Amino acid sequence: MDVIRTISVSKSFNATLALDNLSLQVNQGEIYGFIGLNGAGKTTLIRILLGMISPSSGEVRIFGKVVGSDFNHWNDIGYLVEMPYSYPNLSVTENLRVIYHLRQLKNPMLIQTIIERLKLNRYAHTKSRNLSLGNQQRLGLAKALMHQPKLIILDEPINGLDPEGIVEVRELLKELVHHGSTVFLSSHILGEISKIANRIAIIDHGRLIKQLTADELTDQLIKSVLIRTNDTQQAMQYLIGENYQAAVKADDEIEIKDRRAVLNPEHISKSLVEKGISLRQLYVYTEDLEMFFLRTIRT
Amino acid sequence: MTGQLAALKAELIKNKYANIIWITFIAFGLAPLMGGVFLVILRNPDSMAGPLHSKSLAMNFSADWKSYIGILTQAVGVGGVLVFGFVASWIFGREYSEGTAKDLLALPTSRAAIINAKFLVYAVWSFALVISNLLIGLLVGALLQISNSPIPTLESYLSDYFLTAVLTVLLGTPIAFFAIWGQGYLAPLGFVALALVFSQVIAAAGYGYYFPWSVPGLFSGAGGEYKAQLNSMSYFIVVLTSVTGYIATVLYWKYADQTK
């Protein structure tokens, strides 16, 4: 069952086309990573999903209902859009109380629970203007997650967090998904997206240019074997003779792109040694999401 | 109704520690104190002659309750445009300046309820300023021993005082619209400044009875004999401006693209 479905959504701001005929769907229980350069249209789509911006054309459905003035499932959605601003003269608890009332929640323990969950106990009575960027981010997440929503829409949720905070948020999101929530996550920290997303979408100039599962992504990442030997020329002769796609790169490094080499690098090592060629380095390189992303948007 | 109550509770928490509240009370409270200064000057014309003495004479100010409450009423009619406008600018513009507007847009509490709560806080805050000035005025008047009792005069001038306040408070709705449209304080404060300047110029030109921001000042007696020019159309224009401002604010908040 799809939790989010956008159907040919376009959005123009005067002459600027921010989103161009974008269709995607996010299934229940998945973490959907949404990546793109600054200005690609990520935040515009998130604001459209949240009813803050109306699409110029197309339709957005969440939980099967069209997002518009009649949409009334807002308590099933938690969100964090761009910078996590809060009322600077109010404490962490008071800021959460504002959202608690606006969400018309009935269990006051929710505030304390989310404070503890996001490790904000020490700062519960600290005014938000005195919080570090990381703790402001935690407060933003607390506002998004306090009511235990079924759908969590997060725009750059780990901005400003220290490594420990990043791991905590990652574990928290995984836990929420484990309990049935769905996460729509936009971030420019692609390494983080690759660690937690089940599916990834790449947006560029307002257009969805690729959408793939984590397994499909793994298949599509460029992999190669990189070796250095004591005799580059002889090693190349041998590899080409064995029909490997080998090429010499900078610093006498040989790159072999064959799948059989990637799957069995030990065969190359063994064969070269048998030919009297000593190996100085053998390394299986896997393209990261960052490189994949750049390669995708440049082609 | 539940949503409206929820929005009101949230709005009250937001304003809990706002220093700006006390700043507006202090700023607006200067009016009765200035009135007190005029009283002292008028009582001591020989020792305190100067520009303020000339000004008090030019305003036909006399050392009695009638004149003193008249000053307080004019402060509401003219100064209120500025101070209440400042209050409206802050209540509605802060969400953009503090970056919290986006937290108010995708909630079970309707956007209209959130705007209504803000208008309610604006009205209560403005009337609290009005009452505070009246109390300060009575205290200053009593301390300066204007007359034996202010009560008979107060009764006869209280309706003018509060009607002026109502007319001024009504004009806060377009300012709220400019705060939301301009996404911050700058646009509404600019509008307040312009409205204030135009209200003076247009009133001086003799057409203030058709310009909404001149009407409270004229009603308060700040324009002297021009008050007689006010008619039902003048009050209708004020109400129409207020209703238009309210509807524009709600519609813009509900339907315009929110990009900040």
Interface residues (C-beta under 8 A of the other chain):
Chain A: F13 R47 L50 G51 M52 I53 S54 S69 N72 W74 N75 I77 Y79 V81 E82 M83 Y85 S86 Y87 P88 N89 L90 E94 R97 V98 I99 H101 L102 R103 Q104 K143
Chain B: T2 G3 A6 A7 K9 A10 I13 K14 K16 Y17 A18 N19 E98 G99 T100 K102 D103 L104 L105 A106 L107 P108 T109 I114 K254 Y255 D257 Q258 T259
